[in-house]
Amino acid sequence: MVAAALSLLFPGLGQYAAGARRRGVLIAIPALVVLTATTPGFALAARAELANVAGSAPLALAGAGMSAKLAEDVGARYLEDDPVTAAALVARGPSGP
């Protein structure tokens, strides 16, 4: 019961606490972190932090405050569509032939 409650707080934490440490860590690693910004200044000011995130998890940037150049500079993927549409496309996965 405690493991289930912990997993509700943070995915993978219950498995980790129950002794399945490797499984807990694998569940906790995000498949993709998507960050959005509406103002370019904020994103540019956080360039180093964005690079740090991209170094530890797959990162995608979206929104009017992000750019393909910034994404390339920090090692992230750039999502051209508005953040909601981009998230739906990412969740759908690669399109088939």
N, C-alpha and C positions, 0 to 999 in steps of 0.2 A: 504494500500500500504506500509506503514511504517512497519507494522508487518511482511509482506512477506519479505521485505528487511532484517529485523533483523534476520528472520529465515534462510535466506541464509548465513548470517555471522556465526550464531551459532544455531543449531537446538534447538527449544524450546523457544528461546529468543523472537520471535514474539508473541507467545501465552502468554508468561509471561507479555510482555508489553501491550498486548491487554486486560489484566485483567484475563485471564485464567491461573492464577499462578500455580495451582496444575498441570494442563495439561502441562504447560511449563516445570516445574521441571521434570515431568515424562519422557518427550521427551528428555530432556537434559542428563538424566542418561544413560551412555553407557551400552550396553548389555554385552560387553566384551572389555577390553583394552588388546591389544597384544603388547608386547615389545620384540624387538629382539636385539641381540648383536653378534658381530663376535669375540670379544676378551673377554675371561673369566675375566680378571682383571677389566675391567670397570664394569661389572655386579656385581662382588663381592664387589667392592668398593661402589656400590650403594645399598647394601643389606637393609639398614634401610629405604631408600627412596622407594624401591620396596615394602617393608612391609607396608609402609604408603599408597601406591597406592592400594595394595591388601585389606587394611582395609576400603577403601572407594568405591571401584568398583571391579567387577570381573576381575581378572588379569590372563593372560596367558603369559608364557615366551617361546620364540622360538629362534632358531639359534644356531650356533656353540659355542657362548659365554655363553650360558645358560645351566643349567643342571637340572635334575629331583631333585637332592638334594637341589639346591638353590630354586627351585620352592616350594618344600615342606617346607623349612625353612621360607620362607616369606609368605606362605599361598596362593600360586598361583597354577595354572594348568600348567603342562609342555606339550608343543607340540613337539613331537619327530621329526616330519618331518621338511624339510626346511620351512622357514616362509611362502612362497607363497603357497606351497602344504598344509601346516597346516591351513592357512586362508581359503582355498577352502573347506577343510574338515569341519572346524567349521561352515562356512556359509551354507554348505549343511545340517548340523544338524545330530542328531543321526540316524544311519542306522537302518532300520527295520529288522525284523527277516528273 
